[in-house]
């Protein structure tokens, strides 16, 4: 099942994508106008080579988990906006709106 939701964080709206996978954790992505935060299923090297502003979190099963997770790795463009490894997504996602 694929679910798309609007997610509000500090007055800003993001688009959330959740793909339920049988017997596995879901695939999750939260997108803003300037970039996105994705779960570990998605490839950060591909995002970097495409020039995306992207960050990766892991161990997440819901949008709330993504927002509360620490960034594991991020692209050069994401780091330039403050989405650094170790930062909590909720604290920095506003720059992607």
Chimera marker file (.cmm) of the C-alpha trace (Angstrom):
<marker_set name="trace">
<marker id="1" x="0.000" y="0.000" z="0.000" r="1" g="1" b="0" radius="0.5"/>
<marker id="2" x="1.235" y="3.493" z="-0.836" r="1" g="1" b="0" radius="0.5"/>
<marker id="3" x="0.243" y="6.404" z="1.387" r="1" g="1" b="0" radius="0.5"/>
<marker id="4" x="0.802" y="10.104" z="0.673" r="1" g="1" b="0" radius="0.5"/>
<marker id="5" x="0.211" y="12.656" z="3.437" r="1" g="1" b="0" radius="0.5"/>
<marker id="6" x="0.757" y="16.329" z="4.070" r="1" g="1" b="0" radius="0.5"/>
<marker id="7" x="2.984" y="16.774" z="7.108" r="1" g="1" b="0" radius="0.5"/>
<marker id="8" x="3.088" y="20.059" z="9.032" r="1" g="1" b="0" radius="0.5"/>
<marker id="9" x="6.180" y="20.996" z="11.004" r="1" g="1" b="0" radius="0.5"/>
<marker id="10" x="6.381" y="24.415" z="12.661" r="1" g="1" b="0" radius="0.5"/>
<marker id="11" x="3.850" y="25.894" z="10.251" r="1" g="1" b="0" radius="0.5"/>
<marker id="12" x="5.510" y="24.507" z="7.134" r="1" g="1" b="0" radius="0.5"/>
<marker id="13" x="4.021" y="21.794" z="4.935" r="1" g="1" b="0" radius="0.5"/>
<marker id="14" x="5.857" y="18.804" z="3.533" r="1" g="1" b="0" radius="0.5"/>
<marker id="15" x="4.736" y="15.841" z="1.450" r="1" g="1" b="0" radius="0.5"/>
<marker id="16" x="5.204" y="12.416" z="3.024" r="1" g="1" b="0" radius="0.5"/>
<marker id="17" x="5.412" y="9.166" z="1.071" r="1" g="1" b="0" radius="0.5"/>
<marker id="18" x="5.084" y="5.795" z="2.800" r="1" g="1" b="0" radius="0.5"/>
<marker id="19" x="5.265" y="2.482" z="0.968" r="1" g="1" b="0" radius="0.5"/>
<marker id="20" x="4.239" y="-0.524" z="3.055" r="1" g="1" b="0" radius="0.5"/>
<marker id="21" x="6.329" y="-3.612" z="2.247" r="1" g="1" b="0" radius="0.5"/>
<marker id="22" x="5.307" y="-7.137" z="3.242" r="1" g="1" b="0" radius="0.5"/>
<marker id="23" x="7.276" y="-8.435" z="6.225" r="1" g="1" b="0" radius="0.5"/>
<marker id="24" x="9.701" y="-5.483" z="6.024" r="1" g="1" b="0" radius="0.5"/>
<marker id="25" x="9.881" y="-1.956" z="7.428" r="1" g="1" b="0" radius="0.5"/>
<marker id="26" x="8.205" y="0.632" z="5.187" r="1" g="1" b="0" radius="0.5"/>
<marker id="27" x="9.955" y="2.894" z="2.694" r="1" g="1" b="0" radius="0.5"/>
<marker id="28" x="9.592" y="6.498" z="3.898" r="1" g="1" b="0" radius="0.5"/>
<marker id="29" x="10.354" y="9.883" z="2.366" r="1" g="1" b="0" radius="0.5"/>
<marker id="30" x="9.464" y="13.420" z="3.444" r="1" g="1" b="0" radius="0.5"/>
<marker id="31" x="9.832" y="16.047" z="0.721" r="1" g="1" b="0" radius="0.5"/>
<marker id="32" x="9.953" y="19.829" z="0.842" r="1" g="1" b="0" radius="0.5"/>
<marker id="33" x="10.355" y="22.351" z="-1.972" r="1" g="1" b="0" radius="0.5"/>
<marker id="34" x="14.174" y="22.325" z="-1.643" r="1" g="1" b="0" radius="0.5"/>
<marker id="35" x="14.916" y="18.674" z="-0.894" r="1" g="1" b="0" radius="0.5"/>
<marker id="36" x="13.980" y="15.543" z="1.012" r="1" g="1" b="0" radius="0.5"/>
<marker id="37" x="14.718" y="13.222" z="3.908" r="1" g="1" b="0" radius="0.5"/>
<marker id="38" x="14.629" y="9.530" z="3.078" r="1" g="1" b="0" radius="0.5"/>
<marker id="39" x="14.949" y="6.206" z="4.826" r="1" g="1" b="0" radius="0.5"/>
<marker id="40" x="17.931" y="3.941" z="4.359" r="1" g="1" b="0" radius="0.5"/>
<marker id="41" x="16.332" y="2.022" z="1.475" r="1" g="1" b="0" radius="0.5"/>
<marker id="42" x="17.180" y="4.912" z="-0.836" r="1" g="1" b="0" radius="0.5"/>
<marker id="43" x="20.689" y="5.570" z="-2.127" r="1" g="1" b="0" radius="0.5"/>
<marker id="44" x="22.560" y="8.665" z="-0.931" r="1" g="1" b="0" radius="0.5"/>
<marker id="45" x="25.283" y="8.225" z="-3.572" r="1" g="1" b="0" radius="0.5"/>
<marker id="46" x="22.674" y="8.421" z="-6.319" r="1" g="1" b="0" radius="0.5"/>
<marker id="47" x="21.144" y="11.502" z="-4.691" r="1" g="1" b="0" radius="0.5"/>
<marker id="48" x="24.575" y="13.144" z="-4.511" r="1" g="1" b="0" radius="0.5"/>
<marker id="49" x="25.422" y="12.366" z="-8.132" r="1" g="1" b="0" radius="0.5"/>
<marker id="50" x="22.082" y="13.810" z="-9.252" r="1" g="1" b="0" radius="0.5"/>
<marker id="51" x="22.675" y="17.025" z="-7.303" r="1" g="1" b="0" radius="0.5"/>
<marker id="52" x="19.815" y="16.445" z="-4.861" r="1" g="1" b="0" radius="0.5"/>
<marker id="53" x="19.456" y="18.046" z="-1.458" r="1" g="1" b="0" radius="0.5"/>
<marker id="54" x="18.867" y="14.893" z="0.574" r="1" g="1" b="0" radius="0.5"/>
<marker id="55" x="19.471" y="13.315" z="3.973" r="1" g="1" b="0" radius="0.5"/>
<marker id="56" x="19.136" y="9.723" z="5.202" r="1" g="1" b="0" radius="0.5"/>
<marker id="57" x="17.732" y="8.378" z="8.458" r="1" g="1" b="0" radius="0.5"/>
<marker id="58" x="17.456" y="4.750" z="9.517" r="1" g="1" b="0" radius="0.5"/>
<marker id="59" x="15.391" y="2.573" z="11.835" r="1" g="1" b="0" radius="0.5"/>
<marker id="60" x="12.160" y="4.425" z="11.062" r="1" g="1" b="0" radius="0.5"/>
<marker id="61" x="8.646" y="3.065" z="10.612" r="1" g="1" b="0" radius="0.5"/>
<marker id="62" x="6.530" y="6.238" z="10.534" r="1" g="1" b="0" radius="0.5"/>
<marker id="63" x="6.713" y="9.896" z="9.534" r="1" g="1" b="0" radius="0.5"/>
<marker id="64" x="6.990" y="10.789" z="13.222" r="1" g="1" b="0" radius="0.5"/>
<marker id="65" x="9.975" y="8.437" z="13.506" r="1" g="1" b="0" radius="0.5"/>
<marker id="66" x="11.621" y="10.218" z="10.556" r="1" g="1" b="0" radius="0.5"/>
<marker id="67" x="11.104" y="13.615" z="12.180" r="1" g="1" b="0" radius="0.5"/>
<marker id="68" x="12.574" y="12.392" z="15.485" r="1" g="1" b="0" radius="0.5"/>
<marker id="69" x="15.520" y="10.533" z="13.943" r="1" g="1" b="0" radius="0.5"/>
<marker id="70" x="19.100" y="11.715" z="13.691" r="1" g="1" b="0" radius="0.5"/>
<marker id="71" x="20.475" y="12.226" z="10.204" r="1" g="1" b="0" radius="0.5"/>
<marker id="72" x="22.954" y="9.472" z="9.344" r="1" g="1" b="0" radius="0.5"/>
<marker id="73" x="24.357" y="10.896" z="6.108" r="1" g="1" b="0" radius="0.5"/>
<marker id="74" x="23.513" y="13.768" z="3.777" r="1" g="1" b="0" radius="0.5"/>
<marker id="75" x="24.468" y="15.191" z="0.411" r="1" g="1" b="0" radius="0.5"/>
<marker id="76" x="26.764" y="18.170" z="-0.032" r="1" g="1" b="0" radius="0.5"/>
<marker id="77" x="23.787" y="20.446" z="-0.784" r="1" g="1" b="0" radius="0.5"/>
<marker id="78" x="21.931" y="19.236" z="2.322" r="1" g="1" b="0" radius="0.5"/>
<marker id="79" x="24.969" y="19.842" z="4.533" r="1" g="1" b="0" radius="0.5"/>
<marker id="80" x="25.206" y="23.386" z="3.160" r="1" g="1" b="0" radius="0.5"/>
<marker id="81" x="21.663" y="23.994" z="4.461" r="1" g="1" b="0" radius="0.5"/>
<marker id="82" x="22.432" y="22.543" z="7.909" r="1" g="1" b="0" radius="0.5"/>
<marker id="83" x="21.198" y="18.973" z="7.456" r="1" g="1" b="0" radius="0.5"/>
<marker id="84" x="24.343" y="17.544" z="9.021" r="1" g="1" b="0" radius="0.5"/>
<marker id="85" x="24.807" y="13.985" z="10.300" r="1" g="1" b="0" radius="0.5"/>
<marker id="86" x="23.808" y="13.813" z="13.967" r="1" g="1" b="0" radius="0.5"/>
<marker id="87" x="21.160" y="16.547" z="13.736" r="1" g="1" b="0" radius="0.5"/>
<marker id="88" x="17.553" y="15.645" z="14.525" r="1" g="1" b="0" radius="0.5"/>
<marker id="89" x="15.386" y="15.994" z="11.420" r="1" g="1" b="0" radius="0.5"/>
<marker id="90" x="12.613" y="17.923" z="13.187" r="1" g="1" b="0" radius="0.5"/>
<marker id="91" x="15.136" y="20.582" z="14.228" r="1" g="1" b="0" radius="0.5"/>
<marker id="92" x="16.409" y="21.253" z="10.701" r="1" g="1" b="0" radius="0.5"/>
<marker id="93" x="13.728" y="20.176" z="8.197" r="1" g="1" b="0" radius="0.5"/>
<marker id="94" x="12.332" y="23.702" z="7.974" r="1" g="1" b="0" radius="0.5"/>
<marker id="95" x="15.142" y="24.695" z="5.599" r="1" g="1" b="0" radius="0.5"/>
<marker id="96" x="13.695" y="22.285" z="3.018" r="1" g="1" b="0" radius="0.5"/>
<marker id="97" x="10.271" y="23.968" z="2.911" r="1" g="1" b="0" radius="0.5"/>
<link id1="1" id2="2" r="1" g="1" b="0" radius="0.2"/>
<link id1="2" id2="3" r="1" g="1" b="0" radius="0.2"/>
<link id1="3" id2="4" r="1" g="1" b="0" radius="0.2"/>
<link id1="4" id2="5" r="1" g="1" b="0" radius="0.2"/>
<link id1="5" id2="6" r="1" g="1" b="0" radius="0.2"/>
<link id1="6" id2="7" r="1" g="1" b="0" radius="0.2"/>
<link id1="7" id2="8" r="1" g="1" b="0" radius="0.2"/>
<link id1="8" id2="9" r="1" g="1" b="0" radius="0.2"/>
<link id1="9" id2="10" r="1" g="1" b="0" radius="0.2"/>
<link id1="10" id2="11" r="1" g="1" b="0" radius="0.2"/>
<link id1="11" id2="12" r="1" g="1" b="0" radius="0.2"/>
<link id1="12" id2="13" r="1" g="1" b="0" radius="0.2"/>
<link id1="13" id2="14" r="1" g="1" b="0" radius="0.2"/>
<link id1="14" id2="15" r="1" g="1" b="0" radius="0.2"/>
<link id1="15" id2="16" r="1" g="1" b="0" radius="0.2"/>
<link id1="16" id2="17" r="1" g="1" b="0" radius="0.2"/>
<link id1="17" id2="18" r="1" g="1" b="0" radius="0.2"/>
<link id1="18" id2="19" r="1" g="1" b="0" radius="0.2"/>
<link id1="19" id2="20" r="1" g="1" b="0" radius="0.2"/>
<link id1="20" id2="21" r="1" g="1" b="0" radius="0.2"/>
<link id1="21" id2="22" r="1" g="1" b="0" radius="0.2"/>
<link id1="22" id2="23" r="1" g="1" b="0" radius="0.2"/>
<link id1="23" id2="24" r="1" g="1" b="0" radius="0.2"/>
<link id1="24" id2="25" r="1" g="1" b="0" radius="0.2"/>
<link id1="25" id2="26" r="1" g="1" b="0" radius="0.2"/>
<link id1="26" id2="27" r="1" g="1" b="0" radius="0.2"/>
<link id1="27" id2="28" r="1" g="1" b="0" radius="0.2"/>
<link id1="28" id2="29" r="1" g="1" b="0" radius="0.2"/>
<link id1="29" id2="30" r="1" g="1" b="0" radius="0.2"/>
<link id1="30" id2="31" r="1" g="1" b="0" radius="0.2"/>
<link id1="31" id2="32" r="1" g="1" b="0" radius="0.2"/>
<link id1="32" id2="33" r="1" g="1" b="0" radius="0.2"/>
<link id1="33" id2="34" r="1" g="1" b="0" radius="0.2"/>
<link id1="34" id2="35" r="1" g="1" b="0" radius="0.2"/>
<link id1="35" id2="36" r="1" g="1" b="0" radius="0.2"/>
<link id1="36" id2="37" r="1" g="1" b="0" radius="0.2"/>
<link id1="37" id2="38" r="1" g="1" b="0" radius="0.2"/>
<link id1="38" id2="39" r="1" g="1" b="0" radius="0.2"/>
<link id1="39" id2="40" r="1" g="1" b="0" radius="0.2"/>
<link id1="40" id2="41" r="1" g="1" b="0" radius="0.2"/>
<link id1="41" id2="42" r="1" g="1" b="0" radius="0.2"/>
<link id1="42" id2="43" r="1" g="1" b="0" radius="0.2"/>
<link id1="43" id2="44" r="1" g="1" b="0" radius="0.2"/>
<link id1="44" id2="45" r="1" g="1" b="0" radius="0.2"/>
<link id1="45" id2="46" r="1" g="1" b="0" radius="0.2"/>
<link id1="46" id2="47" r="1" g="1" b="0" radius="0.2"/>
<link id1="47" id2="48" r="1" g="1" b="0" radius="0.2"/>
<link id1="48" id2="49" r="1" g="1" b="0" radius="0.2"/>
<link id1="49" id2="50" r="1" g="1" b="0" radius="0.2"/>
<link id1="50" id2="51" r="1" g="1" b="0" radius="0.2"/>
<link id1="51" id2="52" r="1" g="1" b="0" radius="0.2"/>
<link id1="52" id2="53" r="1" g="1" b="0" radius="0.2"/>
<link id1="53" id2="54" r="1" g="1" b="0" radius="0.2"/>
<link id1="54" id2="55" r="1" g="1" b="0" radius="0.2"/>
<link id1="55" id2="56" r="1" g="1" b="0" radius="0.2"/>
<link id1="56" id2="57" r="1" g="1" b="0" radius="0.2"/>
<link id1="57" id2="58" r="1" g="1" b="0" radius="0.2"/>
<link id1="58" id2="59" r="1" g="1" b="0" radius="0.2"/>
<link id1="59" id2="60" r="1" g="1" b="0" radius="0.2"/>
<link id1="60" id2="61" r="1" g="1" b="0" radius="0.2"/>
<link id1="61" id2="62" r="1" g="1" b="0" radius="0.2"/>
<link id1="62" id2="63" r="1" g="1" b="0" radius="0.2"/>
<link id1="63" id2="64" r="1" g="1" b="0" radius="0.2"/>
<link id1="64" id2="65" r="1" g="1" b="0" radius="0.2"/>
<link id1="65" id2="66" r="1" g="1" b="0" radius="0.2"/>
<link id1="66" id2="67" r="1" g="1" b="0" radius="0.2"/>
<link id1="67" id2="68" r="1" g="1" b="0" radius="0.2"/>
<link id1="68" id2="69" r="1" g="1" b="0" radius="0.2"/>
<link id1="69" id2="70" r="1" g="1" b="0" radius="0.2"/>
<link id1="70" id2="71" r="1" g="1" b="0" radius="0.2"/>
<link id1="71" id2="72" r="1" g="1" b="0" radius="0.2"/>
<link id1="72" id2="73" r="1" g="1" b="0" radius="0.2"/>
<link id1="73" id2="74" r="1" g="1" b="0" radius="0.2"/>
<link id1="74" id2="75" r="1" g="1" b="0" radius="0.2"/>
<link id1="75" id2="76" r="1" g="1" b="0" radius="0.2"/>
<link id1="76" id2="77" r="1" g="1" b="0" radius="0.2"/>
<link id1="77" id2="78" r="1" g="1" b="0" radius="0.2"/>
<link id1="78" id2="79" r="1" g="1" b="0" radius="0.2"/>
<link id1="79" id2="80" r="1" g="1" b="0" radius="0.2"/>
<link id1="80" id2="81" r="1" g="1" b="0" radius="0.2"/>
<link id1="81" id2="82" r="1" g="1" b="0" radius="0.2"/>
<link id1="82" id2="83" r="1" g="1" b="0" radius="0.2"/>
<link id1="83" id2="84" r="1" g="1" b="0" radius="0.2"/>
<link id1="84" id2="85" r="1" g="1" b="0" radius="0.2"/>
<link id1="85" id2="86" r="1" g="1" b="0" radius="0.2"/>
<link id1="86" id2="87" r="1" g="1" b="0" radius="0.2"/>
<link id1="87" id2="88" r="1" g="1" b="0" radius="0.2"/>
<link id1="88" id2="89" r="1" g="1" b="0" radius="0.2"/>
<link id1="89" id2="90" r="1" g="1" b="0" radius="0.2"/>
<link id1="90" id2="91" r="1" g="1" b="0" radius="0.2"/>
<link id1="91" id2="92" r="1" g="1" b="0" radius="0.2"/>
<link id1="92" id2="93" r="1" g="1" b="0" radius="0.2"/>
<link id1="93" id2="94" r="1" g="1" b="0" radius="0.2"/>
<link id1="94" id2="95" r="1" g="1" b="0" radius="0.2"/>
<link id1="95" id2="96" r="1" g="1" b="0" radius="0.2"/>
<link id1="96" id2="97" r="1" g="1" b="0" radius="0.2"/>
</marker_set>
